[in-house]
Amino acid sequence: MNGSRALSLWQIYENELGAFGFARYDGGNMVNPNQLLWEKGDFTAIAAMMRHSGEALVQSLGIQPPLRVLDLGCGDGTTALPLAQRGAEVVGIDIARNLVDAGNQRAAAAGLANLAFQQGDACRLEGVADHSFDLTLSVFGAMFAPKPFDVAKEMVRVTKPGGRIVMGNWIPNDPTSYVSQVLKISSAFTPPPPEGFISPMTWGVDAHVLDRFGQAGVSEEKISLRKDTFHFSSEDQSPSGLIDLFRRYYGPTMNAFEAAEKNGKAGELYDQLVDLAKAQNSSATGISISATFLRVTVHL
């Protein structure tokens, strides 16, 4: 992998720790930098615009109960709730405690006794037994964990033989992959990553996906890769309003603006992100942005 700034997501972690891969100690307690990132904002504000696509993706999976499902990097349940509503027994695991709490609140409000959220790290799924799930799903979640080979091995480990793993990952340097473009713009306003940093965007590259699952013991013929589309939609938001949400609630963008403000370039960053949202938006009255992603299906 080259060290191009197009793939640089070091800005995500810059304010959380001194060097990537090393936890910070706060008051004597070890702090997971990935946890700090996603607890920094409130992704529920962004996820609210992703609900329809989450439901559509779940529908495409052909859920047939009885089925045990792990939703890894689940957020507050954009895909976990539709899975449970179709009768699956669902466990949602996320690194961020605030999102776990929000997910459990949504499950309770929907009366879904077959859905539970808990905190966990995709790199090391402590307390999750081998071969526990018929389906392991991760949509724009596990891709952000810092140890991708460990993530692949853990997903394979906890999925039953004969089961499936399905991932949705943003694609680097794809002009139609909206979030990857947001992060690409942001990277120009932040320090470069340290030596050895592995960009989450590499989960959107076919060769990296095949290599990671290959090292987890999965042969290439059991892995399918294709492009799919997710939609950010809201009748109440404008392109500038969308960027305001990202700036206030999306951890990576929050960090990018903090770095840009130190250099007096926050206005320039904001203008570029708003221009991107306007160019990608297809709605005349609200927000409707199509975002291409890599859909990975692994058959075990």
C-alpha positions in Angstrom: 0.0 0.0 0.0 1.3 3.4 -0.8 1.4 6.3 1.6 -0.7 8.7 -0.4 -2.7 11.3 1.4 -5.8 10.1 -0.5 -5.8 7.1 1.7 -4.6 8.9 4.8 -7.0 8.6 7.7 -4.5 9.3 10.4 -6.4 12.5 11.1 -9.1 10.3 12.6 -6.9 9.4 15.5 -4.6 12.4 15.7 -6.3 14.0 18.6 -6.8 10.7 20.5 -3.3 9.4 20.9 0.4 10.1 20.3 1.1 7.3 17.9 -1.3 5.0 16.1 -1.7 1.5 17.5 -0.8 2.5 21.1 -3.6 3.0 23.6 -3.5 6.2 25.7 -3.7 6.1 29.4 -6.2 8.4 31.0 -6.2 8.5 34.8 -4.4 5.2 34.9 -7.0 3.5 32.6 -6.1 2.3 29.2 -8.2 4.0 26.5 -8.9 2.4 23.1 -8.3 5.1 20.5 -11.0 3.7 18.2 -13.5 3.9 21.1 -12.5 7.5 21.7 -13.0 8.3 18.0 -16.6 7.0 17.8 -17.6 8.2 21.2 -16.4 11.6 20.4 -19.4 12.5 18.3 -22.9 11.0 18.0 -23.2 8.9 14.9 -26.9 8.5 15.5 -27.3 11.9 13.8 -25.7 10.6 10.6 -27.3 7.2 10.8 -30.8 8.7 10.8 -30.2 9.5 7.1 -29.1 5.9 6.3 -32.2 4.0 7.6 -33.9 3.3 4.3 -30.7 1.9 2.7 -30.1 -0.2 5.9 -33.5 -1.8 5.5 -32.9 -2.4 1.8 -29.6 -4.1 2.4 -31.1 -6.4 5.0 -34.0 -7.2 2.7 -31.4 -8.2 0.0 -29.9 -10.8 2.4 -32.9 -13.1 2.3 -33.2 -13.6 6.0 -35.0 -16.9 6.9 -35.4 -17.6 10.6 -34.3 -19.3 12.7 -31.0 -17.4 12.2 -28.4 -16.0 14.6 -26.8 -12.8 13.4 -23.8 -10.8 14.5 -23.9 -7.1 13.4 -20.4 -5.9 14.0 -19.7 -2.2 14.2 -23.5 -1.9 14.4 -23.8 1.7 15.5 -27.3 2.2 16.9 -28.9 -0.5 14.7 -29.3 0.7 11.2 -29.1 -2.9 10.0 -29.6 -4.7 13.3 -33.2 -3.5 13.8 -34.4 -4.6 10.4 -32.6 -8.0 10.9 -34.5 -8.5 14.2 -37.8 -7.3 12.7 -37.4 -10.1 10.2 -37.2 -12.7 13.0 -33.4 -13.2 13.3 -31.8 -13.4 16.7 -29.4 -10.5 16.6 -26.4 -9.4 18.7 -25.0 -6.0 17.8 -21.5 -5.2 18.9 -19.9 -1.8 18.7 -16.8 -0.1 20.2 -18.7 3.0 21.3 -20.7 2.9 24.5 -23.0 5.7 23.5 -24.1 3.9 20.3 -24.6 0.6 22.3 -26.9 2.5 24.7 -28.8 4.1 21.8 -29.2 0.8 20.1 -30.6 -0.9 23.2 -33.0 2.0 23.6 -34.2 1.6 20.0 -34.6 -2.1 20.4 -36.6 -1.6 23.6 -38.8 1.0 22.0 -39.5 -1.4 19.1 -40.3 -4.3 21.4 -37.5 -6.4 20.0 -36.6 -9.0 22.7 -34.5 -10.8 20.0 -32.1 -8.0 19.7 -29.3 -7.0 22.1 -26.4 -4.5 21.8 -23.1 -4.8 23.7 -19.7 -3.2 23.6 -16.9 -5.0 22.0 -13.8 -4.6 19.8 -13.9 -6.1 16.2 -10.2 -6.9 16.5 -10.8 -9.2 19.5 -14.3 -10.4 20.2 -13.9 -11.3 23.8 -16.6 -13.6 25.2 -17.9 -14.5 21.7 -17.6 -18.3 21.2 -16.4 -19.9 18.0 -19.0 -20.7 15.4 -21.8 -18.7 17.2 -23.5 -17.1 14.2 -25.1 -18.1 10.9 -24.4 -14.6 9.5 -21.9 -12.0 10.5 -22.7 -8.6 9.0 -20.6 -5.4 9.1 -21.7 -2.3 7.2 -19.1 0.5 7.4 -18.2 -0.7 10.8 -15.4 -3.2 11.2 -13.6 -1.6 8.4 -12.6 1.2 10.8 -10.9 -1.2 13.3 -7.1 -0.7 13.3 -6.1 -4.4 12.8 -7.8 -5.6 9.6 -6.2 -9.1 9.6 -7.4 -9.7 13.1 -10.9 -8.4 12.2 -11.1 -10.9 9.3 -9.9 -13.8 11.5 -12.4 -12.9 14.2 -15.3 -12.7 11.7 -14.4 -16.1 10.3 -13.9 -17.6 13.8 -17.4 -16.6 15.2 -19.3 -17.6 12.0 -20.6 -21.1 11.7 -19.3 -23.4 8.9 -21.8 -23.0 6.1 -22.6 -19.5 7.2 -21.9 -16.1 5.6 -20.0 -13.0 6.3 -21.2 -9.8 4.6 -19.3 -6.5 4.7 -20.0 -3.1 3.3 -16.9 -1.0 2.8 -16.2 2.4 1.4 -14.0 2.5 -1.7 -10.9 4.7 -1.9 -10.4 7.1 -4.8 -13.9 6.4 -6.2 -15.6 9.7 -7.0 -19.0 8.0 -6.4 -18.1 6.7 -2.9 -19.2 9.7 -1.0 -17.8 9.1 2.5 -14.4 8.1 1.0 -14.4 11.5 -0.8 -15.3 13.3 2.5 -12.3 11.6 4.1 -10.0 12.3 1.2 -10.7 16.0 1.3 -10.3 16.0 5.1 -6.9 14.3 4.8 -5.4 17.4 3.0 -6.0 19.4 6.1 -4.4 17.1 8.6 -0.9 15.6 9.4 0.2 12.6 7.5 -0.1 9.1 9.1 2.7 7.4 10.9 4.8 4.7 9.5 2.9 1.4 9.4 -0.6 2.9 9.5 -3.2 0.8 7.6 -6.0 2.9 6.1 -9.5 1.7 6.7 -10.2 2.5 3.1 -8.1 -0.5 2.1 -11.1 -2.6 3.0 -12.6 -1.2 -0.2 -9.8 -2.7 -2.4 -10.4 -6.2 -3.8 -6.9 -7.4 -3.3 -6.7 -6.4 0.3 -10.1 -8.1 1.1 -8.9 -11.4 -0.6 -5.6 -11.3 1.2 -7.2 -10.7 4.7 -9.7 -13.5 4.4 -7.2 -15.7 2.7 -4.9 -15.4 5.7 -8.0 -16.2 7.8 -8.3 -19.5 5.9 -10.9 -18.6 3.2 -10.2 -19.5 -0.4 -10.8 -16.9 -3.1 -13.6 -18.9 -4.8 -15.7 -18.5 -1.6 -15.4 -14.7 -1.7 -17.6 -12.5 -4.0 -17.0 -8.8 -4.5 -19.3 -6.3 -6.2 -20.1 -2.7 -6.0 -23.4 -1.6 -4.4 -25.0 1.7 -3.4 -26.0 3.2 -0.1 -28.1 6.4 0.1 -28.0 9.3 2.5 -31.5 10.8 2.4 -33.3 13.5 4.3 -36.2 15.8 3.4 -35.1 18.2 6.1 -31.4 18.7 5.3 -29.5 20.8 2.8 -25.9 20.1 1.6 -24.6 22.7 4.0 -26.8 21.3 6.8 -25.4 17.8 6.1 -21.8 19.1 6.5 -22.8 20.8 9.7 -24.0 17.4 11.0 -20.7 15.8 10.0 -18.7 18.6 11.6 -20.6 18.3 14.9 -21.3 14.6 15.2 -19.0 12.4 12.9 -15.7 11.7 14.7 -13.4 11.7 11.7 -14.8 15.0 10.4 -14.7 16.6 13.9 -11.0 15.8 14.1 -10.3 17.2 10.6 -12.0 20.5 11.5 -10.0 20.7 14.8 -6.8 20.3 12.8 -7.9 22.7 10.2 -8.8 25.3 12.8 -5.3 25.2 14.2 -4.0 26.2 10.7 -6.7 28.8 10.1 -8.2 26.7 7.3 -11.5 25.5 8.7 -13.4 27.7 6.3 -11.6 26.2 3.3 -12.3 22.7 4.5 -16.0 23.5 5.1 -16.4 25.0 1.6 -14.8 22.0 -0.1 -17.0 19.6 1.8 -20.2 21.6 1.0 -19.2 21.8 -2.6 -18.8 18.0 -2.6 -22.2 17.5 -1.0 -23.8 19.9 -3.5 -22.2 18.0 -6.4 -23.3 14.6 -5.2 -26.8 15.6 -4.1 -29.7 14.7 -6.5 -32.5 16.3 -4.5 -33.8 19.8 -5.2 -35.4 20.1 -1.8 -33.5 18.0 0.6 -30.6 15.5 0.6 -30.3 12.4 -1.6 -26.7 11.3 -2.0 -25.8 7.9 -3.5 -22.6 6.4 -2.2 -20.9 3.5 -3.9 -19.4 0.8 -1.6 -17.8 -2.6 -2.0 -20.1 -5.4 -1.0 -18.1 -8.4 0.2 -19.8 -11.8 0.7 -17.8 -14.7 2.2 -19.3 -18.2 2.2 -17.8 -20.5 4.8 
